[in-house]
Amino acid sequence: MSHAIEPDTLSAPVCDPITLEIIQGAIQAAQSEMEALIERTAISAFIREKKDFYTAIFDRDGVMAVGSMVPIFGDITTPVFEHFPIETMREGDLYWYNDCYGSYGAVSHSNDQVLLAPVFHNGHRVAFVMSWAHFADIGGMRPGSISPDATEIWQEGIIIPPTKLIDAGEVNESTLAIFHRNSRYPAQSEGDMSALMASVRLGVQRMVEASERFRAEVLEDALAQLLERTRRLVRRRLAETFDYGTHRFTDAIDSDGHGNGPFHLRFSIIREKGPDGNDRFIFDATETDDQAPGPVNLLMNRSIPGMALGLFYLGGEPGQVCNAGGPLALDEVRLREGSLVKPTWPAPLGMRGLTMMRVLATLNGLVNAAGGQAPAAQAAYVVALIRGSYTAEDGAATPFLLADGIGVGYGARAFADGMDAVYFVAQENYPIEFTELGYPVSFRTYGMVIDSGGPGAFRGGTGILREYEILADSAMLGIRIDGVENPPWGIKGGKSGLPGRIVVNPGTPEEQVLLPLSDGTMLKKGDVVRIETGGGGGYGHPFDRPTAKVLEDVLAGVVSEEAAAREYGVAVTGRSVDDAQTAILRATRPDVKPFHRKEYLDVL
């Protein structure tokens, strides 16, 4: 983030501690209000119901001061500043892009649209505000714009380089018309863009109000203090976790959908003394495997490792906010051109979510390898794309696109079980009532996948079971699942979670088990699609799990009686624990190793 000032050079504070807390609350409220507006006014389900949108507020130089708790934020503002110098910006301007390569991975697949606006008060620039959302369809080779079949980014929809969408209040309607014309669902695209623009207008208004209330120089100093506070905290926690030297961890995704893989993510963190005698923290991903021919490449912005580590360290710290202090805490980020996390143009990126989730698990592994207590690995959220047509009441063939993102199990923690059935951060699974009302499908089953959470003293989170009956005349199915060959690892004796899978017409002569990354499967009315998502890894020896917790899991339907006996050494009979039989089962304690992925391993 080259435009950031060095926090250590900040002058004496203008904003006192009490006013700082008031300002922090005010801008966090403004950011939340921006997100609430998007949720209430957007058209597409992926934004309105799934909640795949984020907002952020930046200081006058474009450094993020308050953002959503999302570990994939990159440096949003620099791509705009490179095309539109900051000193040329005027009140009423609005900038837009979705260009992954042109933004150095600040936005990492083309469906995500970024709107950025400067904020002026009394003629002086005081802040920037940003809104970002995933648009359902922006063109490309298949409805939904994302497909495992893609081999180049042009197949994933229209690309918008940094563009001035509004010039001093004058909207460039022609540019918007071109964008909406490239969508198969233009009315939906128009509605979502209106929601995003309204969110930015609201953010601008709230920051002007904050400037009027607190004075611009006090607001500026408050934002600088928030950045510095986060940076110092993350630096301190890095020093507590990582001793001097090099710490390494490796994880892998299975495939790119084109017969290639596995692809290994090899990360390291180096702590060393700099020439000035101060500590230097370096993140290095240069040993990661080469980029994939298929769309699982992640163009990882240099801010992301620090943002993800920062959010981990901010957990449990009251009064902290998500901002660029995390990225500023790292002194250097090393990426290799042509690798899975820095692919070269025009490599496809649409399914980078698989790799993104493995990146987060690998960072957790780095912390654990250094002696920290990060969670075990989580599964990668699943996306099912069902596109087709049905006969409307007037007899017309009506196209539809159901992009169903489905939650998974997250890794157990050193102090608690993993989270069950989570999609990503604050995003949600579609409710049955909404899905059946809006799409030609009927649910036969919706629940947890029994035994999917990795056994451990703290159990990994469980995956989701969804079974749809197709009511459309015809449909094409695309699916994205990872972690089948390399399931989420368990740690300190905890076992890996179970992998996900997808089956068409299960239990019938027409049963078909699909490849985890596949597209083009044709469905007809009456077909049944069964999706089971993966579970998270466990933490700690399973025999250390209290028998009462195992019984609770059995009664809740997330652990079977057989698994309770086999994995936890707990005999459950009816609705109670058989203490005598449990004592026999737990008399012989299985040996474990630091990690588990299908089997116990010293290193992954």
MARLO-47590 format. One record per residue: residue in one letter; x, y negated, z negated of N, C-alpha, C in turn. Coordinates in steps of 0.02 Angstrom, whole numbers, plus 50000, padded with zeros to 5 digits. Layout:
<atoms>
AXYZXYZXYZ...
</atoms>
This chain:
<atoms>
M500435005950000500005000050000500454993850000S500724992350057501264987450062501044980350043H500394978850046500174972050031500074970849956A500184976049914500084975249843500664971549812I500514967249763501044964049725501314969049675E501924968149654502224972549604501944970649536P501564975249503501234973349441501704971049386D502324973549385502784971549332502954964049334T502814960749390502994953749397502424949049377L501884951849350501314947649332501504942649278S501234936649284501374931349236500944932349174A501014927849127500624928249065499874928449082P499474932449046498764933249063498364926849056V497924925849105497444920349102496794922749071C496644929149081496024932249057496164935448989D495794933548937495894936448871495584943448868P495774947448818495544954448816494784955348814I494434950948779493704951648775493384950048843T493614944648874493344942948940493514948448991L494104951548983494294956949029493774962649026E493564964548968493074969948962492404967948991I492214961548982491584959149011491614959249087I492184956949114492264956949187492274963949214Q492624968349180492624975349202491914978149206G491534977049154490834979349155490434976249210A490554969849224490174966349276490314969149345I490954970249360491114972649427490954980049435Q491004983949381490774990849385490024991149397A489654986649365488934986349376488784984349448A489174979649476489074977549545489204983349592Q489744987049580489904992849622489354998149618S489094999449559488555004349551487915001949585E487784995549582487184992749614487234993549690M487844992549717487944993549789487785000749808E488005005449768487875012549783487135014149777A486815011349726486095012649718485695010049778L485905004349805485555001649863485625006349924I486225009049935486325013749990485865019749981E485865022549921485465028549908484725027349921R484485021449904483765020149909483535017949978T483995015850021483785013150086484045017050146A484525021550137484795025350194484265030150221I484355032250283483865036550317484075043850315S484705045250331484915052150339484965055750272A484835062250273484825066150212485515066650181F486045066850222486705067650194486915061650152I486625055950166486755050050125486235049650069R485605049850087485075048650038485015054149986E485045060450008484955066149963485615069049938K486095069749984486745072549966487165067549928K487055061149943487425055549911488165055449932D488275056449997488955056150024489095048950044F489205044749994489365037650006489765035149947Y490155029949959490575026949906490615019449917T490745015949862490865008749867491475006949825A491755001249838492344999049800492394991449804I492734988649755492874981449752493634980549747F493894975949787494604974749793494774967649770D495404966549751495604959749734495704955549797R495894949349790495944944749847496474946949897D496944951249877497454953749923497274960449954G496694963149935496474969449965496684975649927V496894974949864497084980649823496474982849783M496304989349786495694991749755495724990849679A495234987249651495214985949580494704990349544V494154991949576493644996449548493335000449605G493325007049598493035011249649492675017249619S492345021149662492035027349639492565032249617M492365036749572492835041749547492925047249600V493235045449655493325049949711494065050449728P494355056449727495085057049736495305057149808I494895054849855495095054849925495125047849955F495065042849912495135036049936495855034849959G495925032150019496585029850041496625022350038D497115019650071497205012350075496725009650128I496145007450106495595005550151495744999050189T496084994350158496104987550185496664986350236T497244989450227497804988150272497644989250346P497264994550365497094995250436496734989250465V496304986050425495964980050448496454974150452F496874973350402497334967750400497834967950458E498004973950481498474974450537498174971750602H497514972050608497184969450668496904962450658F496724960850597496424954350582496794951450521P497284947250532497684944550476497234941550422I497424942850361497004940950304496874933450302E497374929450323497294922150319496804919550372T496614923650422496144921350473495424922950455M495314926650401494634928750384494224922950358R493564923350372493104917950353492504920750316E492174916350281491564918250246491054920850297G490734926350281490234929350326490514934450373D491174935750371491474940950414491324947950385L491294952850431491224959850411491614964150460Y492004968850433492444973050475492224980350467W492344984150521492084990950525492594995450559Y492655001650536493045006650572492865013650547N493025018550590493015025650569493625029150598D494105025450624494685028150659495165031250609C495195037950609495615041550560496355039950572Y496585040850633497295039850647497485032450643G497035028150666497165021050662497165018250591S496885022150544496865020050474497345024050431Y497775028150464498275032150428497945036750376G497345039050394496995043650349496605040350294A496545033750294496115030450244495405033150249V495175034250310494575038150323494805044450358S494575050250335494915056450356494505060850403H493885059150417493555062050476493045056950503S492895057750567492575052250604491865050750583N491525055350550490835054050528490805048450475D491355047350439491355042450385491465035450413Q490985031050401491015024050425491195019450367V491675015050378491905010350327491715003250347L491394999550301491254992450310491624988650255L491984983350275492384979450228492254972050240A492124968350186491974961150192492384957150142P492664951450164492984946950116492454943050077V492644940950017492204936949975492534930149963F492154924849977492414918049968491994914349916H492324910149878491984905849829492304898949832N491904894049847492144887149854492714886749905G492634890649959493114890450013493744894550002H493804897949946494394901849931494214909349929R494644913449958494544920749958494674923349887V494194927049859494264929449790494254937049785A494004940549836493944947849831493764950649899F493724957349902493434961049958492964966249929V492444968049968492004973449948491954978350006M491834984649989491824989950039491244994750025S490914997050079490435002550075490615007650129W490525013850113490755019350156490225024950151A490035027850208489545033250206489665037950265H489455044150255489495049450306488875049150350F488965047750414488405047550461488295054450490A487665056350497487495063350514487735065350583D487675060850632487875062650701488135056450736I488745056950762489045051450800489285053850868G488925058850896489125061650960489565067750950G489995069151000490425074950995490125081051027M490475086751020490295092751057489665096251032R489485095350968488905098650940488515093750896P487855094650889487485090450842487795090850772G487865085150741488215084750677488935082550684S489195082850745489865080250763490435084250732I490285089250691490795093250659490685100450679S491215103650703491165110650723491845113950716P491855120250692492485123850691492785125050760D492375124250812492615125450880493055119750907A493055113950874493425108150900494175109450902T494485106850955495215107350962495545100550972E495145095150976495415088450981494895083650952I495125077950928494695073550890494155070350933W494245069850999493725067051041493095071351040Q493165077751024492575082151020492175081050956E492425076550913492105075450848491735068750844G491615065650903491195059750903491575053350920I491195047950925491465041450945491955038850892I492485035550916493005032850872492965025250873I492895022250814492855014950809493505012450777P493935008950815494525005850784494315000050741P494744997350698494564991450659494264986050703T493654984050688493254979650731492904974450687K492864968350713492484963150677491754963950698L491354966650652490654967850667490234961550659I490414957450610490074951050600490604945650597D490534940550639491004935050642490674928850613A490864927250551490584921350516489814921350518G489524927150507488794927750504488464929950568E488844930150625488564931950690488704939350703V488174943550707488244950750715488404952450787N488884956850798489044959350864488564965050881E487984963350905487454968250918487654973150974S488054970851022488254975251077488674981051052T489134979651006489544984950978489114989950941L488644987550901488194992050866487784996350915A487564993250970487164996851019487565002551050I488195001351065488625006651092488685012451043F488795010750980488865015950928488225020050922H487655016850916487025020450907486845024550969R487035022051028486895025651090487265032351093N487815032951056488215039051056487955044251006S487435042550968487145047250921486555050850951R486475057150936485885060850957485265058750918Y485375055350862484825053150819484915045650806P484815041350857484985034250850484575030650797A483945032350787483545028850736483845030050667Q484075036150655484395037850592485045033950584S485425033550637486055029850636485935022450622E485435019550653485265012450643485065011150570G484655015650543484435014750474485015015250424D485465020050435486025020850390486505014850394M486605012250454487045006350461486735000350426S486084999550432485744994050398485834994550322A485785000650296485875001750224486584999950203L487075002050243487775000650226487914993150229M487644989750279487754982450285487414978750227A486824981050208486484977850152486874978850087S487184984650079487584985950019488184981150015V488504979950072489064975350073488824968250057R488274966150085488004959450070487874958649995L487604963849965487464963649894488124963049855G488634966949875489274966549841489594959649846V489544956649905489804949849913489444945049866Q488774945549864488384941249820488584942049747R488664948149724488844949349654489544946849638M490014947349685490684944849671490704937249672V490294934049713490244926749711489964924649643E489454928149620489174926649554489694927449499A490104932749504490624933849454491134928149455S491304925749516491774920149521491484913849490E490844912649501490524906849471490494907249395R490394913349371490314914249299490984913749262F491504916849292492144917549255492704913049281R492594909549336493114905649370493574910349409A493754908349469494134912549515494804914849486E495164910249451495824912049426495774917149369V495234916849329495134921749276494954928549306L494524928549357494334934649391494954937949423E495364933849456495964936549488496424939849437D496524936549382496964939349330496664945749300A496004945849291495674951749263495784957849308L495694956849374495794962449421496514964749420A496984960149414497694961949411497844965849347Q497534963849292497634967449229497354974549233L496774975349265496484982049271496944986649312L497234983949365497714987849405498314989849364E498594985049329499194986349289499054991249233R498474990749202498304995249148498275002449172T497965003549230497925010249257498615012749279R499005008449311499665010449333500095012649275R500095008849221500505010449163500275017049131L499615017949126499365024149096499575030149137V499495029749204499665035449246500415036749243R500835031549243501555032549238501735035849171R501405033749119501555036849054501355044149053R500785045749081500565052749081500985057049128L501215054249184501675057849227502315059649189A502565054849151503175056049112503065061349058E502465061549030502315066648979502255073549010T502055073949073501945080349106502575082949140F502915078749178503455080949221504135079049192D504535084149175505215082949153505645081149213Y506265079049201506705077349257506855083649299G506855082749364506975088249410506405088749460T506355094549493505865095649546505375101049524H504735099649529504195104249510503805105949574R503685112449585503385114649648502765118849636F502315118649685501735123149685501495124049757T501245130049771501005131749839500305134649835D499875132549879499215135449887499085136349962A498515139249980498395140750051497665140550067I497505138550129496835139550157496885145350206D496325148650218496325154950255496475154150329S496105149550361496095149650434495865142850461D495965141950526495705135850559495115137350604G494855143650601494295145450644494485147550713H495145147450728495385149250795495885155050792G495835158950739496275164750732496955163250703N497055157150678497705155250650497655154650575G498205156050541498225155350469498495161650436P498585161550371498425155950326498905150050335F498685144350309499095138250310499255136350238H499905135550226500135134350157500265126950145L500025124750087500175118050062500725118750010R501295115850025501875116349979502045109349954F501865108149892501945101549863502475101749808S502795096149798503255095449741503215088349714I503365087749651503445081249618504155081049589I504505075849606505195074849584505215069049535R505525070249478505645064749431506405063749425E506615057649438507325056249437507445049149411K508075047749395508265040949376508455037049438G508165030949445508335026749501508975022949489P509225019549539509855015649533509815010449478D509205008049463509125003049410509045006049341G509085012749337509005016049273508295017849255N507805015549294507105017149281506905023749314D506405026949286506155033249314505845031949383R505935036949427505595037049492505205043449497F504575042949519504145048749531504005049149606I504195054849635504145055749708503695061849722F503195060749763502775066249787503025068449855D503135074949864503425077549926502995083249954A502735082350015502335087550048502665089750113T503305088450122503635089550186503715096950203E503655101450153503735108650166503065111950183T502525108050186501875110750205501895113350276D501495118450291501485121550358501295116450412D501455118450474501285114250531500525113450539Q500335108250575499625106950587499295112850622A498625113050616498235118450644497945116450712P497865121350758497495119850820496765118150807G496465121150755495775119850738495695113950691P495065112250672494915105850640494995105650564V495465109450536495565109450463496145104950442N496415101150489496955096550472496695090850428L497105088850380496935083150337497455077750348L497245072150378497685066450386497695062850319M498175064650277498175062450207498515055650201N498115050650184498395044050172498885044350114R499405040250116499925040450065499655038649995S499085035449992498805033749927498465039649892I498295044849929497865050049901498185054049845P498825056249850499105060049794499085056149728G499265049749731499235045649670498535044449646M498055043749693497365042849673497095049049638A497235054949666496995061249636497315062449568L497975061649562498305062449498498055057249448G497955051149473497715045849429497035047549400L496585050249441495925051849416495955057549365F496415062349375496505067649325496725064649258Y497205060149261497465057249200496975052349167L496535049449207496045044749179495495048349140G495415054949152494895058649117494975058249042G494435056449008494455055848936494765049448910E494945044848955495235038448934494695033048937P494405031148881493865026048883494135019348907G493715015948944493895009248966494295009049030Q494485014849057494875014849119494405015149179V494655012549235494265012749297494685015749353C494345018449402494685021049461494905015149504N495555014649516495815009349559496485011249587A496815006549620497455007949653498035008749605G497905008349539498435009449491498735016449496G498315021449515498575028149524499095028549580P498915026449641499415026349694500025022149678L499935016449644500505012149628500965015449577A500725020649542501135024049492501665028449524L501565030649585502065034549621502535029849658D503185031349654503675027049686503775028649760E503615034949780503715036949849503275042849865V503005043049926502625048749951502935050950016R503135057250020503475059950078503025064850115L502875063350177502475067650221502865069150284R502735074850314503085076750376502615076350435E502815072550485502435071950547502345078850578G501725080250598501575086650630501385092150581S501325090450517501125095450467500375095350457L500125100150418499415100750406499135094550372V499545090950333499315084950298499545078450331K499895079050389500035073150430500055075250503P499475077450529499465079850599499565074050647T499775075950707499875070950760499255070550804W499125064550828498575063250874498635067750935P498085070750959497385069950938497115076150902A497485078850856497265084950821496585083750788P496145088850790495475088150760495505088050684L495025084550653495025083550581494355084950547G493865086850586493175086850561493055091050499M493405096650492493305101050434493875100450384R494135094350380494695093150334494495094150261G493845094750247493615095850179493905102150148L493995107350189494305113550163495005112150136T495395108550176496085107050157496095102050100M495635097250101495605092350047495495095749980M495045100649977494915104149914495525108249893R495885111049942496495114649925497045109849902V497065103849930497545098749907497435097349833L496795096449813496645095049743496845100849699A496725107049722496925112849683497685113349678T498035111649732498765111949730499045106749682L498745100849680498955095849631498835098249560N498265101649549498145104749483498695109749467G498875113649518499405118649508500075115449491L500215109849522500835106149506500845104149433V500295101449409500255099349339500345105349293N500025110949309500085116949268500795119849271A501095119749330501775122349336502275118449294A502115112049281502555107849241502385108149167G501895112349149501715113049079501105109149058G500775105849105500165102149089499565106749085Q498985103849076498375107849068497835105449116A497975106249179497475104749231497015110849239P496425109949269495975115549279496265120749327A495975126849324496095131849375495805129449441A495915133249494495705131049561494955131549570Q494685127049610493985127049628493895129749698A493285132149713493115134049781493015127649823A493045128449888492915122949934492175122849951Y491855117049943491135116649957490985118950028V490395121750036490185125050098489735120250137V489815120350203489375116550247489075121250298A488405121350302488045125150352487685120250398L487795120750463487485116450512486985120650553I486345119150544485825122650581485505117550627R485585118550693485325113850741484875117650791G484335114550809483885117950856483275113850870S482715117150886482095113650900481505117850876Y480965114250861480355117550840479775114250876T479205117550877478615114850910478215110750861A478155104350874477785099850830477035100950838E476645097650795475915098550797475605096550864D475935091850899475675089750964475915094151021G476275099551004476515104251055477185102451085A477485096851064478125094651093478705098251058A479205099851098479825102651070480205097051035T480355097950971480655092750930481335095050904P481865091350920482525093450896482615091850822F483045095750788483195094450718483925096250704L484185093250652484865094750628484845095250553L484965101150526485025102250454485765103350438A486075098250408486765098850385486725099850310D486785106050289486695107850218487365108950185G487575104250144488175105150104487985108450039I488335113850022488125118149966488675118549914G488485118049852488955117949796489305124549784V489825124349744490255130049729490435129849655G490825134749634491075134849566491735131149561Y491815127149508492445123649495492855127449444G493495125949442493945129649399493835128249325A493935133549284493895132649212494445128049187R494315124949130494785120249101495075123249037A495585120049010495915122548950495465122148889F494895118748895494455117648838493725119248853A493575121148915492865122248934492815126348997D492225129249007492095132949068492105128249128G492195131149187492145127249248491425125249261M491335120149301490665117749317490345122349369D489705123849358489335128249403489015124249459A489015126949519488585124549573488675117149589V489305114849593489455107849606489655107049679Y489395101849713489605100649782490265096949783F490265090549767490895086749762490765080349723V491115079649667491045073949623490305072849606A490005067349627489315065849607488805067749661Q489035071149713488565073049766488145079049744E487565079749776487075084549753486875089449807N486625095249785486335100149831485625097949850Y485425099349912484745097649932484245101549890P483735098249863483195101949829482805106049880I482525111549857482115115749900481525111849929E481195107949886480585104449908480745099649965F481305095949959481495091350012481665095050076T482045100350070482285103950130481705107150168E481255110350132480695113550165480215108450196L480155102650165479715097450191480005094350254G480675093750258480975090050313481235094250370Y481295100850360481605105050412481215111550420P481265114650479480885120850492481235126950463V481305127050396481585132750360481165133850298S481195140050273480855141650210481355145450167F481405143650103481875146950059481575153350031R481955158750036481765165050004482105165849937T482705162949930483075163449867483495157149857Y483545154849796483995149449778484205150549706G484845151649694485075153049626485825153549623M486075156349568486785157249558487015163949586V487645164349606487945170749628488235174149566I487935179549546488145183049486488865185449493D489255184749440489955186949435490435183149480S490215177449508490655173749554491185169649517G491035167549455491525163649417492085167949393G492705165649399493285169449378493265170849304P493355177249283493355178849212493935175449176G493825173549114494345170449074494075168749005A494525166548961494295164048896493805158348908F493945154448960493465149748987493305151949058R492665153149072492455156049136492465150849191G492665152949251492605148749310491875147449326G491745141649358491065140049378490795144849430T490135145549433489815150249479489615146749544G489595150749596489375148349661488615148749668I488375146749727487655146249740487455151349793L486855154149783486535158449833485945154749862R485955154049929485385151149965485215155850022E484575157350028484345161850081483765158450117Y483885156850181483385153250221483055157950271E482415156950281482065159950337481965154550390I482155156050451482125151250506481405150950533L481115144950532480435143950558480455140450626A481035138250648481105134850712481045139950769D480905137350828480875141850887481555144750902S482075140650895482755143050907483235138350869A483825140950853484305136850817485005139750828M485495135350820486195137350823486515136050755L486895140750730487195140150664487945139250668G488185134250632488905133350620489025133750545I489575136850525489695137950454490415136550437R490515133950375491195132550351491265135250280I491655140650273491815143550208492565144850206D492885143650150493595145250142493675149350077G494285151750066494435155250005494205162450005V494115165450064493925172550068494555176850060E495075175150097495705178850091496135176150034N496055169750018496445166549965495965163149916P495625167149875495115164149830495435159649778P495025155349747495285150649697495645154249640W496245152249626496655155749576496435154149504G496545159349463496475158449391497155157449360I497165155249296497795153349264497805155549191K498415156849167498545158749097498135164849077G498075169649123497685175749111496995175649141G496745169749159496095169449193496145172249263K495605175049288495595178149354495305173549406S495435175149469495185171049524494435171949532G494125166749560493415167149574493275171549634L492645173749641492465177849699492375173449761P492555176049819492465172049881491735171649902G491595166749945490935166249973490865170550036R490265170950062490145174650124489475172450153I489365174050217488735172450251488515178450291V487865180150284487585186050318486925183950350V486835185950412486195184950447485795191450444N485165190850425484705196550419484995202050374P485165200450312485465205450267484985211250253G485275217250249484895223150231484445225750286T484535223450348484135225750404484595228750457P484315232350506484735234950561485075229350600E484825223250595485125217550632485635213750589E485825216450532486285212950487486935211150523Q487155204950512487765202450544488145198150494V488755200350477489185196450432489595191850475L489545185250463489875180350506490575178750480L490995176550526491645174050507491565167750465P492005166750416491915160950372491935154250407L492315153750461492325147650502492085149650571S491455148150586491175150350650490635145650672D490485145750736489955141650764489665145250824G489075143050845488765145950904488335152050892T488235154050829487805159750814487075157650827M486745161150872486055159350890485555162850843L485065158950821484555161550776483875160650809K483405164950790482725164550815482235164350757K481625162650772481115162150720481075168850683G481075168450616481025174450574481695176950550D482245174750580482895176850555483015174150485V483415177850446483585175850378484335174650374V484525169050346485225167250337485375167150262R485835171350241486025171750170486725168950161I486785163750120487435160650106487595161350033E488175164150019488435164649950489065160549948T489105155649902489695151549897490155154149841G490785152149843491285154949799491275152049729G491605155649684491665153449615492355150749600G492415147249543493055144449523493465149349482G494105147949476494565152149438494455151549363G494635156849327494575156949255495205154249221Y495145152749156495705149949118495775153949053G496345157049042496465160848981496245168048987H496505172248943496365179448945495625180648935P495305184748978494585185948971494385188948904F494845192948873494685196048809494665190948752D494895184748766494865179448716494205175648718R493765177448764493115174148767492675176948711P492385172548671491955174948617491395179348643T491245184548607490715189248629490045185648636A489925180748593489285177048598489235173348664K489805170648689489795167148753489675172048811V489975177948806489865183048858489135185048859L488845186248801488135187948798487705182348828E487875176248812487505170548840487535170648916D488115172148944488185172449017487765178049047V487755183849013487365189449037486625187649036L486395184748982485685182948977485495177449026A485985173249044485855167849092485875170349164G486095176549174486105179249241486715177349282V487245174849250487845172949289488405178149282V488345182749233488815188349226488395194649216S488565199949254488205206249248488445210149186E488035214849163488245219049107488865223049125E488905225249189489495229049211490125224749207A490075218449231490655214049229490835212149158A490335211349115490475209749045490915215149014A490765221549028491165226949001491835227549037R491835227049103492445228149142492935222349134E492705216249137493155210449137493285207549068Y492765207549025492815204248960492875209148902G492775215648915492805220448861492235219548812V491655217548837491075216448793490505220848818A490255225048772489695229448789489045226048770V488635224848821487985221648810487445226748822T487005227548773486445232148778485805228148766G485395227948817484785223948810484945216648802R484765213848744484885206748732485385205648675S485805210648663486285209948608486945213248626V487465211748587488125214648595488185220948553D488425226248582488585232448545489275231548516D489315229648452489965228048422490435233948420A490175239848405490615245748401490915247448468Q490505247348521490765248948587491235243348612T491085237148593491525231548612492205232348580A492225234448517492865235548483493285240748519I492955245848544493305251048582493575248148647L493145244348683493355241548748493935236648739R493935232748685494445227648676495065230248638A495065236648622495635239448585496265239448628T496175240348692496745240248739496705233848780R497155229148765497135222548796497555222648860P497255221448918497635221648981498185216348982D498755218049012499295213249020499105208249075V499325202049067499175196949116499815193249135K499765189249188500315185049211500055177849219P500505173149233500285166049234499715164549283F499715167749342499205166249392498855172649414H498255171749442497885177449469497545175349533R497675179149586497315178549649497265185649676K496695188749663496565195849677496965200449631E497565198349612497985202049565498395197049525Y498675199249469499085194849428499765193749461L499985187449460500605185449493500995180649448D501665181049453502075176149417502045169349451V502035169249518501955163149556501495164649614L501155159549639500735160449699501145160049762
</atoms>
